[in-house]
Amino acid sequence: MLYRRPYATDWEPLDLDTAMDMVADRVVETRRRTWKWEREGIRTARTGRPAAVGAGLALLAGSTCKSFGIFAAGIASAEDPVCTVGPQRGDAPHNAERKEPR
């Protein structure tokens, strides 16, 4: 997997274990900074914690799968020039007069 550090211009290879550790560290740090133990005088961590943890993990898993899906689709379209070159040529400015309005 490739990773681009904030403000960097180059991508660097990163193994899956390191990437997952980075995601987990960010989730834990964000939770520590933003967690509200009480809301309007009612303790929030008392009820629904397993459901909240499950929902958070499901959200994390879904977003990770979506990212990998988008990445894989980009690789697949880049490998097949028909999927990228054809549509790009159709949108070229010199072809604007030949295209019908959308």
ABEGO torsion letter per residue (X at the ends): XBBBBBGBABBBBBBAAAAAAAAAAAAAAAAAAABBABBGGBBAAABGAAAAAAAAAAAAAAAAAAAAAAAAAAAAAAABAAAAAAAAAAABAAAAAABBBX
